[in-house]
Amino acid sequence: MKYKRILLKLSGEALMGDKNYGIDPKRLEQYALEIKKVVDMGVEVALVIGGGNIFRGVQSEKIGIDRVQGDYMGMLATLINAMALQSALEQNGMYTRLMSGIKIESVCEPFIRRRAIRHLEKGRVVIFGAGIGNPYFTTDSTASLRAIEIEAEVVLKGTRVDGVYTADPEKDANATRYETISFQEVYENNLNVMDMTAFTLCQENNLPIIVFDMNKDGNLENLINGEDVGTLIMSK
């Protein structure tokens, strides 16, 4: 087992599955089973999930909603996804805790760093919802910041592609995948991995990122076992 404590970042859009909106129960179940495999191995798992399948704060101004208000709406969207994921995890026999960047005591705990670490030590899957509680920060930034705070060994960004490519593989048939790349090379080649705030946080704290295909069965488990899955981004 290569990693003992991980931060897994999932996109909200991924929860749509083949739908155009909302949550696909089949995709939700798939993610829960993939996470269970590594939890059963003894890995301490923290999760951050986006809200793009419901609402994206950055799109708010296009429909006449103030950006700050829109970002808070986006935070609530992530919380809906986090609650759905929590339920799926618990139905598959895992113990969980949902911690929120904004106070909603009826459904989740407020984020407290030491408490989050203690939950992980006790084998609970910790889900961080509602971003960091402030507008203008993405869920990528939430993932980077929370990973640093809980002393995770790696940020695993689960996507629908199997790593970082020289170009968009869905548009360029000649694009090739990097197995390993440095933070500096990502900057120099203007590759789209995370937003700049999130990416810089990882670089400055020497926290590696692995971009991989979360939709392929067994990928998460194989990655934890040290197999060549996805693209590893790290300091030189």
C-alpha atoms as an extended CHARMM CRD file, in Angstrom:
* protein
*
       236  EXT
         1         1  MET       CA              0.0000000000        0.0000000000        0.0000000000  PROA      1               0.0000000000
         2         2  LYS       CA              1.6420000000        3.2190000000       -1.2000000000  PROA      2               0.0000000000
         3         3  TYR       CA             -0.5960000000        5.7760000000        0.5220000000  PROA      3               0.0000000000
         4         4  LYS       CA             -2.0870000000        5.7350000000        4.0140000000  PROA      4               0.0000000000
         5         5  ARG       CA             -4.0920000000        8.9850000000        3.9640000000  PROA      5               0.0000000000
         6         6  ILE       CA             -5.5260000000       10.4570000000        0.7730000000  PROA      6               0.0000000000
         7         7  LEU       CA             -7.7320000000       13.3310000000       -0.3320000000  PROA      7               0.0000000000
         8         8  LEU       CA             -9.9500000000       12.2310000000       -3.2210000000  PROA      8               0.0000000000
         9         9  LYS       CA            -11.4140000000       15.0400000000       -5.3310000000  PROA      9               0.0000000000
        10        10  LEU       CA            -14.4310000000       14.1600000000       -7.4690000000  PROA      10              0.0000000000
        11        11  SER       CA            -16.2700000000       16.4010000000       -9.9080000000  PROA      11              0.0000000000
        12        12  GLY       CA            -19.9530000000       17.0550000000       -9.5160000000  PROA      12              0.0000000000
        13        13  GLU       CA            -20.4500000000       16.5960000000      -13.2580000000  PROA      13              0.0000000000
        14        14  ALA       CA            -19.2010000000       13.0210000000      -12.9470000000  PROA      14              0.0000000000
        15        15  LEU       CA            -22.1960000000       12.1720000000      -10.7520000000  PROA      15              0.0000000000
        16        16  MET       CA            -24.5110000000       12.8620000000      -13.6860000000  PROA      16              0.0000000000
        17        17  GLY       CA            -23.3920000000        9.6700000000      -15.4050000000  PROA      17              0.0000000000
        18        18  ASP       CA            -25.2800000000        9.5600000000      -18.6950000000  PROA      18              0.0000000000
        19        19  LYS       CA            -27.8350000000       12.0960000000      -17.4900000000  PROA      19              0.0000000000
        20        20  ASN       CA            -27.8730000000       15.8010000000      -18.3350000000  PROA      20              0.0000000000
        21        21  TYR       CA            -28.4530000000       16.9530000000      -14.7720000000  PROA      21              0.0000000000
        22        22  GLY       CA            -28.5490000000       15.7500000000      -11.1900000000  PROA      22              0.0000000000
        23        23  ILE       CA            -27.2780000000       12.4900000000       -9.7230000000  PROA      23              0.0000000000
        24        24  ASP       CA            -27.0960000000        9.1050000000      -11.4300000000  PROA      24              0.0000000000
        25        25  PRO       CA            -27.6370000000        6.4290000000       -8.7410000000  PROA      25              0.0000000000
        26        26  LYS       CA            -25.5200000000        3.9190000000      -10.6950000000  PROA      26              0.0000000000
        27        27  ARG       CA            -22.5190000000        6.2620000000      -10.7560000000  PROA      27              0.0000000000
        28        28  LEU       CA            -23.0160000000        7.0610000000       -7.0790000000  PROA      28              0.0000000000
        29        29  GLU       CA            -23.0050000000        3.3390000000       -6.2290000000  PROA      29              0.0000000000
        30        30  GLN       CA            -19.9330000000        2.7480000000       -8.3890000000  PROA      30              0.0000000000
        31        31  TYR       CA            -17.9860000000        5.4520000000       -6.5660000000  PROA      31              0.0000000000
        32        32  ALA       CA            -19.0660000000        4.1060000000       -3.1710000000  PROA      32              0.0000000000
        33        33  LEU       CA            -17.8490000000        0.5950000000       -4.0510000000  PROA      33              0.0000000000
        34        34  GLU       CA            -14.5280000000        1.8830000000       -5.3970000000  PROA      34              0.0000000000
        35        35  ILE       CA            -13.9560000000        3.8730000000       -2.2040000000  PROA      35              0.0000000000
        36        36  LYS       CA            -14.9270000000        0.8760000000       -0.0640000000  PROA      36              0.0000000000
        37        37  LYS       CA            -12.1440000000       -1.2040000000       -1.6360000000  PROA      37              0.0000000000
        38        38  VAL       CA             -9.4620000000        1.1690000000       -0.3570000000  PROA      38              0.0000000000
        39        39  VAL       CA            -11.1680000000        1.7900000000        2.9910000000  PROA      39              0.0000000000
        40        40  ASP       CA            -11.1260000000       -1.9750000000        3.5620000000  PROA      40              0.0000000000
        41        41  MET       CA             -7.3840000000       -1.8880000000        2.8880000000  PROA      41              0.0000000000
        42        42  GLY       CA             -6.9650000000        0.4830000000        5.8150000000  PROA      42              0.0000000000
        43        43  VAL       CA             -6.5430000000        3.6870000000        3.8300000000  PROA      43              0.0000000000
        44        44  GLU       CA             -7.7640000000        6.8820000000        5.5290000000  PROA      44              0.0000000000
        45        45  VAL       CA             -9.9840000000        8.6150000000        2.9780000000  PROA      45              0.0000000000
        46        46  ALA       CA            -11.1150000000       12.2350000000        2.8330000000  PROA      46              0.0000000000
        47        47  LEU       CA            -13.3750000000       13.4350000000        0.0160000000  PROA      47              0.0000000000
        48        48  VAL       CA            -14.2250000000       16.6880000000       -1.7210000000  PROA      48              0.0000000000
        49        49  ILE       CA            -16.8980000000       16.7390000000       -4.4150000000  PROA      49              0.0000000000
        50        50  GLY       CA            -17.9140000000       19.5440000000       -6.7350000000  PROA      50              0.0000000000
        51        51  GLY       CA            -21.4320000000       20.7570000000       -7.4680000000  PROA      51              0.0000000000
        52        52  GLY       CA            -21.4090000000       21.3260000000      -11.2040000000  PROA      52              0.0000000000
        53        53  ASN       CA            -24.1790000000       18.7980000000      -11.8200000000  PROA      53              0.0000000000
        54        54  ILE       CA            -26.5130000000       21.1060000000       -9.8900000000  PROA      54              0.0000000000
        55        55  PHE       CA            -25.1300000000       24.6510000000       -9.9740000000  PROA      55              0.0000000000
        56        56  ARG       CA            -21.8070000000       26.3350000000      -10.7170000000  PROA      56              0.0000000000
        57        57  GLY       CA            -21.1180000000       29.6380000000       -9.0050000000  PROA      57              0.0000000000
        58        58  VAL       CA            -18.9340000000       30.9330000000      -11.8440000000  PROA      58              0.0000000000
        59        59  GLN       CA            -21.9560000000       30.7840000000      -14.1740000000  PROA      59              0.0000000000
        60        60  SER       CA            -24.1830000000       32.8720000000      -11.9160000000  PROA      60              0.0000000000
        61        61  GLU       CA            -23.4500000000       36.2680000000      -13.4730000000  PROA      61              0.0000000000
        62        62  LYS       CA            -24.6120000000       34.9910000000      -16.8670000000  PROA      62              0.0000000000
        63        63  ILE       CA            -28.1060000000       34.5330000000      -15.4630000000  PROA      63              0.0000000000
        64        64  GLY       CA            -28.2040000000       37.7690000000      -13.4880000000  PROA      64              0.0000000000
        65        65  ILE       CA            -27.1160000000       36.4730000000      -10.0880000000  PROA      65              0.0000000000
        66        66  ASP       CA            -24.3960000000       38.2480000000       -8.1390000000  PROA      66              0.0000000000
        67        67  ARG       CA            -21.1100000000       36.2770000000       -8.1780000000  PROA      67              0.0000000000
        68        68  VAL       CA            -20.8310000000       36.0650000000       -4.3900000000  PROA      68              0.0000000000
        69        69  GLN       CA            -24.4340000000       34.8920000000       -4.0730000000  PROA      69              0.0000000000
        70        70  GLY       CA            -23.8240000000       32.4190000000       -6.8820000000  PROA      70              0.0000000000
        71        71  ASP       CA            -20.7540000000       31.0130000000       -5.1640000000  PROA      71              0.0000000000
        72        72  TYR       CA            -22.7360000000       30.3780000000       -1.9920000000  PROA      72              0.0000000000
        73        73  MET       CA            -25.3820000000       28.6250000000       -4.1040000000  PROA      73              0.0000000000
        74        74  GLY       CA            -22.5880000000       26.5040000000       -5.5660000000  PROA      74              0.0000000000
        75        75  MET       CA            -21.4080000000       25.6290000000       -2.0500000000  PROA      75              0.0000000000
        76        76  LEU       CA            -24.8860000000       24.3660000000       -1.2080000000  PROA      76              0.0000000000
        77        77  ALA       CA            -24.8500000000       22.3000000000       -4.4110000000  PROA      77              0.0000000000
        78        78  THR       CA            -21.6480000000       20.5890000000       -3.2650000000  PROA      78              0.0000000000
        79        79  LEU       CA            -23.3150000000       19.8590000000        0.0540000000  PROA      79              0.0000000000
        80        80  ILE       CA            -26.2250000000       18.1220000000       -1.6870000000  PROA      80              0.0000000000
        81        81  ASN       CA            -23.7470000000       15.9090000000       -3.5510000000  PROA      81              0.0000000000
        82        82  ALA       CA            -21.7890000000       15.2910000000       -0.3480000000  PROA      82              0.0000000000
        83        83  MET       CA            -24.9560000000       14.1670000000        1.4460000000  PROA      83              0.0000000000
        84        84  ALA       CA            -25.8140000000       11.8010000000       -1.4230000000  PROA      84              0.0000000000
        85        85  LEU       CA            -22.2970000000       10.3650000000       -1.3830000000  PROA      85              0.0000000000
        86        86  GLN       CA            -22.3940000000       10.0090000000        2.3970000000  PROA      86              0.0000000000
        87        87  SER       CA            -25.6040000000        8.0180000000        2.1540000000  PROA      87              0.0000000000
        88        88  ALA       CA            -24.1630000000        5.7340000000       -0.5520000000  PROA      88              0.0000000000
        89        89  LEU       CA            -21.0210000000        5.1040000000        1.4960000000  PROA      89              0.0000000000
        90        90  GLU       CA            -22.9980000000        4.2650000000        4.6210000000  PROA      90              0.0000000000
        91        91  GLN       CA            -25.3010000000        1.9200000000        2.7070000000  PROA      91              0.0000000000
        92        92  ASN       CA            -22.1600000000        0.0270000000        1.7360000000  PROA      92              0.0000000000
        93        93  GLY       CA            -21.0030000000       -0.3820000000        5.3210000000  PROA      93              0.0000000000
        94        94  MET       CA            -18.6450000000        2.5540000000        5.8140000000  PROA      94              0.0000000000
        95        95  TYR       CA            -18.6110000000        4.9910000000        8.7110000000  PROA      95              0.0000000000
        96        96  THR       CA            -18.6290000000        8.6050000000        7.6070000000  PROA      96              0.0000000000
        97        97  ARG       CA            -18.5870000000       12.1850000000        8.7960000000  PROA      97              0.0000000000
        98        98  LEU       CA            -19.7240000000       15.1670000000        6.7280000000  PROA      98              0.0000000000
        99        99  MET       CA            -18.0040000000       18.4400000000        7.5810000000  PROA      99              0.0000000000
       100       100  SER       CA            -19.0860000000       21.7550000000        6.0970000000  PROA      100             0.0000000000
       101       101  GLY       CA            -17.2770000000       24.9880000000        5.3650000000  PROA      101             0.0000000000
       102       102  ILE       CA            -20.4650000000       26.8460000000        6.3080000000  PROA      102             0.0000000000
       103       103  LYS       CA            -22.5300000000       26.1140000000        9.3970000000  PROA      103             0.0000000000
       104       104  ILE       CA            -25.5120000000       23.8260000000        8.7810000000  PROA      104             0.0000000000
       105       105  GLU       CA            -25.6400000000       21.9480000000       12.0830000000  PROA      105             0.0000000000
       106       106  SER       CA            -28.8020000000       20.0280000000       11.2530000000  PROA      106             0.0000000000
       107       107  VAL       CA            -27.0650000000       17.9080000000        8.6230000000  PROA      107             0.0000000000
       108       108  CYS       CA            -23.3080000000       18.1320000000        9.2130000000  PROA      108             0.0000000000
       109       109  GLU       CA            -20.4760000000       19.1910000000       11.4680000000  PROA      109             0.0000000000
       110       110  PRO       CA            -18.5360000000       22.4230000000       10.9980000000  PROA      110             0.0000000000
       111       111  PHE       CA            -14.9980000000       21.8660000000        9.7500000000  PROA      111             0.0000000000
       112       112  ILE       CA            -12.5640000000       21.6000000000       12.6450000000  PROA      112             0.0000000000
       113       113  ARG       CA             -9.1110000000       20.4180000000       11.6200000000  PROA      113             0.0000000000
       114       114  ARG       CA             -8.2620000000       18.3300000000       14.6860000000  PROA      114             0.0000000000
       115       115  ARG       CA            -11.6770000000       16.7010000000       14.6780000000  PROA      115             0.0000000000
       116       116  ALA       CA            -11.3350000000       15.8110000000       10.9980000000  PROA      116             0.0000000000
       117       117  ILE       CA             -7.9590000000       14.1750000000       11.6160000000  PROA      117             0.0000000000
       118       118  ARG       CA             -9.3880000000       12.2460000000       14.5620000000  PROA      118             0.0000000000
       119       119  HSD       CA            -12.2570000000       10.9460000000       12.4170000000  PROA      119             0.0000000000
       120       120  LEU       CA             -9.7360000000        9.7200000000        9.8460000000  PROA      120             0.0000000000
       121       121  GLU       CA             -7.6540000000        8.0080000000       12.5280000000  PROA      121             0.0000000000
       122       122  LYS       CA            -10.7900000000        6.1700000000       13.6350000000  PROA      122             0.0000000000
       123       123  GLY       CA            -11.3670000000        4.8510000000       10.1190000000  PROA      123             0.0000000000
       124       124  ARG       CA            -14.2230000000        7.1490000000        9.1530000000  PROA      124             0.0000000000
       125       125  VAL       CA            -14.5030000000        8.5430000000        5.6490000000  PROA      125             0.0000000000
       126       126  VAL       CA            -14.5590000000       12.3240000000        6.0000000000  PROA      126             0.0000000000
       127       127  ILE       CA            -16.4290000000       14.3320000000        3.3620000000  PROA      127             0.0000000000
       128       128  PHE       CA            -15.7460000000       18.0590000000        3.1100000000  PROA      128             0.0000000000
       129       129  GLY       CA            -18.7740000000       19.9240000000        1.7490000000  PROA      129             0.0000000000
       130       130  ALA       CA            -19.5990000000       23.5660000000        1.0220000000  PROA      130             0.0000000000
       131       131  GLY       CA            -16.0940000000       24.4740000000       -0.1010000000  PROA      131             0.0000000000
       132       132  ILE       CA            -13.9420000000       26.4170000000        2.3260000000  PROA      132             0.0000000000
       133       133  GLY       CA            -16.8940000000       28.6190000000        3.2390000000  PROA      133             0.0000000000
       134       134  ASN       CA            -15.8140000000       31.6390000000        1.2100000000  PROA      134             0.0000000000
       135       135  PRO       CA            -16.7440000000       32.8420000000       -2.2850000000  PROA      135             0.0000000000
       136       136  TYR       CA            -14.2400000000       32.9960000000       -5.1510000000  PROA      136             0.0000000000
       137       137  PHE       CA            -12.6420000000       29.6660000000       -4.2120000000  PROA      137             0.0000000000
       138       138  THR       CA            -13.2790000000       26.4900000000       -6.2070000000  PROA      138             0.0000000000
       139       139  THR       CA            -13.6720000000       22.9520000000       -4.9270000000  PROA      139             0.0000000000
       140       140  ASP       CA            -10.1940000000       22.2860000000       -6.3650000000  PROA      140             0.0000000000
       141       141  SER       CA             -8.8930000000       24.8900000000       -3.9200000000  PROA      141             0.0000000000
       142       142  THR       CA            -10.9240000000       23.2300000000       -1.1700000000  PROA      142             0.0000000000
       143       143  ALA       CA             -9.3280000000       19.8810000000       -1.9990000000  PROA      143             0.0000000000
       144       144  SER       CA             -5.7970000000       21.3000000000       -1.9120000000  PROA      144             0.0000000000
       145       145  LEU       CA             -6.3180000000       23.2540000000        1.2980000000  PROA      145             0.0000000000
       146       146  ARG       CA             -8.0590000000       20.4590000000        3.1930000000  PROA      146             0.0000000000
       147       147  ALA       CA             -5.4440000000       17.9460000000        2.0370000000  PROA      147             0.0000000000
       148       148  ILE       CA             -2.7090000000       20.1460000000        3.4690000000  PROA      148             0.0000000000
       149       149  GLU       CA             -4.6300000000       20.7080000000        6.7070000000  PROA      149             0.0000000000
       150       150  ILE       CA             -5.2530000000       17.0070000000        7.3580000000  PROA      150             0.0000000000
       151       151  GLU       CA             -1.7040000000       16.0910000000        6.2740000000  PROA      151             0.0000000000
       152       152  ALA       CA             -2.7970000000       13.8800000000        3.3890000000  PROA      152             0.0000000000
       153       153  GLU       CA              0.0090000000       12.2870000000        1.4080000000  PROA      153             0.0000000000
       154       154  VAL       CA             -1.5140000000       12.9890000000       -1.9950000000  PROA      154             0.0000000000
       155       155  VAL       CA             -4.4350000000       14.6570000000       -3.7650000000  PROA      155             0.0000000000
       156       156  LEU       CA             -6.1590000000       12.2290000000       -6.1220000000  PROA      156             0.0000000000
       157       157  LYS       CA             -8.1760000000       14.0320000000       -8.7550000000  PROA      157             0.0000000000
       158       158  GLY       CA            -10.6970000000       11.5950000000      -10.1920000000  PROA      158             0.0000000000
       159       159  THR       CA            -11.7870000000       12.6190000000      -13.6790000000  PROA      159             0.0000000000
       160       160  ARG       CA            -13.1590000000       11.0110000000      -16.8330000000  PROA      160             0.0000000000
       161       161  VAL       CA             -9.7180000000       10.9730000000      -18.5200000000  PROA      161             0.0000000000
       162       162  ASP       CA             -6.8010000000        8.7700000000      -17.5330000000  PROA      162             0.0000000000
       163       163  GLY       CA             -4.2790000000       11.5010000000      -16.8020000000  PROA      163             0.0000000000
       164       164  VAL       CA             -2.6990000000       14.7330000000      -18.0140000000  PROA      164             0.0000000000
       165       165  TYR       CA             -2.0570000000       14.9650000000      -21.7530000000  PROA      165             0.0000000000
       166       166  THR       CA              0.0470000000       17.1660000000      -24.0090000000  PROA      166             0.0000000000
       167       167  ALA       CA             -3.2620000000       18.4310000000      -25.4410000000  PROA      167             0.0000000000
       168       168  ASP       CA             -6.9700000000       17.7130000000      -24.9870000000  PROA      168             0.0000000000
       169       169  PRO       CA             -7.2550000000       14.0080000000      -25.9320000000  PROA      169             0.0000000000
       170       170  GLU       CA            -10.9160000000       14.4770000000      -26.8330000000  PROA      170             0.0000000000
       171       171  LYS       CA             -9.9240000000       17.0480000000      -29.4800000000  PROA      171             0.0000000000
       172       172  ASP       CA             -6.4040000000       16.0040000000      -30.5140000000  PROA      172             0.0000000000
       173       173  ALA       CA             -5.8400000000       12.3990000000      -31.5930000000  PROA      173             0.0000000000
       174       174  ASN       CA             -2.0700000000       12.8900000000      -31.3310000000  PROA      174             0.0000000000
       175       175  ALA       CA             -2.1350000000       13.9180000000      -27.6770000000  PROA      175             0.0000000000
       176       176  THR       CA              0.0400000000       11.7550000000      -25.4240000000  PROA      176             0.0000000000
       177       177  ARG       CA             -0.2630000000       11.0910000000      -21.7060000000  PROA      177             0.0000000000
       178       178  TYR       CA              2.3690000000       12.0660000000      -19.1920000000  PROA      178             0.0000000000
       179       179  GLU       CA              3.2120000000        9.3740000000      -16.6360000000  PROA      179             0.0000000000
       180       180  THR       CA              5.0080000000       11.9080000000      -14.4410000000  PROA      180             0.0000000000
       181       181  ILE       CA              5.3370000000       15.6690000000      -14.7790000000  PROA      181             0.0000000000
       182       182  SER       CA              6.6500000000       18.4210000000      -12.5340000000  PROA      182             0.0000000000
       183       183  PHE       CA              4.6280000000       21.3680000000      -11.2610000000  PROA      183             0.0000000000
       184       184  GLN       CA              6.9110000000       23.6870000000      -13.2320000000  PROA      184             0.0000000000
       185       185  GLU       CA              6.3580000000       21.7960000000      -16.4780000000  PROA      185             0.0000000000
       186       186  VAL       CA              2.6000000000       22.0580000000      -16.0070000000  PROA      186             0.0000000000
       187       187  TYR       CA              2.9900000000       25.8450000000      -15.6880000000  PROA      187             0.0000000000
       188       188  GLU       CA              5.3570000000       26.1170000000      -18.6550000000  PROA      188             0.0000000000
       189       189  ASN       CA              3.1270000000       24.0340000000      -20.9340000000  PROA      189             0.0000000000
       190       190  ASN       CA             -0.0620000000       25.7780000000      -19.7540000000  PROA      190             0.0000000000
       191       191  LEU       CA             -1.7460000000       22.4550000000      -18.9890000000  PROA      191             0.0000000000
       192       192  ASN       CA             -5.1760000000       22.5250000000      -17.4040000000  PROA      192             0.0000000000
       193       193  VAL       CA             -5.0020000000       20.4310000000      -14.2250000000  PROA      193             0.0000000000
       194       194  MET       CA             -6.5450000000       22.5540000000      -11.4660000000  PROA      194             0.0000000000
       195       195  ASP       CA             -7.2480000000       26.2290000000      -10.9960000000  PROA      195             0.0000000000
       196       196  MET       CA             -4.0970000000       28.2290000000      -10.2620000000  PROA      196             0.0000000000
       197       197  THR       CA             -4.8330000000       28.7900000000       -6.5660000000  PROA      197             0.0000000000
       198       198  ALA       CA             -5.3260000000       25.0800000000       -5.9170000000  PROA      198             0.0000000000
       199       199  PHE       CA             -2.3200000000       24.0950000000       -7.9800000000  PROA      199             0.0000000000
       200       200  THR       CA             -0.0210000000       26.6270000000       -6.3110000000  PROA      200             0.0000000000
       201       201  LEU       CA             -1.1000000000       25.4710000000       -2.8610000000  PROA      201             0.0000000000
       202       202  CYS       CA             -0.0020000000       21.9420000000       -3.7100000000  PROA      202             0.0000000000
       203       203  GLN       CA              3.2700000000       23.0960000000       -5.2300000000  PROA      203             0.0000000000
       204       204  GLU       CA              4.2340000000       25.3310000000       -2.3020000000  PROA      204             0.0000000000
       205       205  ASN       CA              3.4720000000       22.5700000000        0.1890000000  PROA      205             0.0000000000
       206       206  ASN       CA              5.1620000000       19.8260000000       -1.8470000000  PROA      206             0.0000000000
       207       207  LEU       CA              1.9010000000       17.8830000000       -2.0520000000  PROA      207             0.0000000000
       208       208  PRO       CA              1.7660000000       15.5800000000       -5.0940000000  PROA      208             0.0000000000
       209       209  ILE       CA             -1.3130000000       15.3600000000       -7.3080000000  PROA      209             0.0000000000
       210       210  ILE       CA             -2.4160000000       12.3290000000       -9.3010000000  PROA      210             0.0000000000
       211       211  VAL       CA             -4.9500000000       12.8300000000      -12.0960000000  PROA      211             0.0000000000
       212       212  PHE       CA             -6.6850000000        9.5650000000      -13.0340000000  PROA      212             0.0000000000
       213       213  ASP       CA             -9.8500000000        8.0410000000      -14.4700000000  PROA      213             0.0000000000
       214       214  MET       CA            -12.1830000000        7.3990000000      -11.5390000000  PROA      214             0.0000000000
       215       215  ASN       CA            -14.8290000000        5.8290000000      -13.7780000000  PROA      215             0.0000000000
       216       216  LYS       CA            -12.7290000000        2.7500000000      -14.5520000000  PROA      216             0.0000000000
       217       217  ASP       CA            -13.3370000000       -0.0650000000      -12.0720000000  PROA      217             0.0000000000
       218       218  GLY       CA            -10.3270000000       -0.8610000000       -9.9250000000  PROA      218             0.0000000000
       219       219  ASN       CA             -8.3270000000        2.2520000000      -10.8210000000  PROA      219             0.0000000000
       220       220  LEU       CA             -8.4370000000        3.7560000000       -7.3280000000  PROA      220             0.0000000000
       221       221  GLU       CA             -7.3790000000        0.4940000000       -5.6900000000  PROA      221             0.0000000000
       222       222  ASN       CA             -4.5810000000       -0.0380000000       -8.2160000000  PROA      222             0.0000000000
       223       223  LEU       CA             -3.3290000000        3.4870000000       -7.6740000000  PROA      223             0.0000000000
       224       224  ILE       CA             -3.1930000000        2.9730000000       -3.9000000000  PROA      224             0.0000000000
       225       225  ASN       CA             -1.1950000000       -0.2000000000       -4.5000000000  PROA      225             0.0000000000
       226       226  GLY       CA              1.4180000000        1.8090000000       -6.3850000000  PROA      226             0.0000000000
       227       227  GLU       CA              0.5310000000        0.7820000000       -9.9260000000  PROA      227             0.0000000000
       228       228  ASP       CA              1.0030000000        3.1500000000      -12.8640000000  PROA      228             0.0000000000
       229       229  VAL       CA             -2.4150000000        4.7750000000      -12.9820000000  PROA      229             0.0000000000
       230       230  GLY       CA             -2.9620000000        8.2960000000      -14.2420000000  PROA      230             0.0000000000
       231       231  THR       CA             -0.4040000000       11.1100000000      -14.1740000000  PROA      231             0.0000000000
       232       232  LEU       CA              1.7040000000       11.9740000000      -11.1310000000  PROA      232             0.0000000000
       233       233  ILE       CA              2.4600000000       15.6880000000      -10.6790000000  PROA      233             0.0000000000
       234       234  MET       CA              5.2000000000       16.4450000000       -8.1900000000  PROA      234             0.0000000000
       235       235  SER       CA              8.1500000000       18.7010000000       -7.4390000000  PROA      235             0.0000000000
       236       236  LYS       CA             11.3730000000       17.9040000000       -9.2690000000  PROA      236             0.0000000000
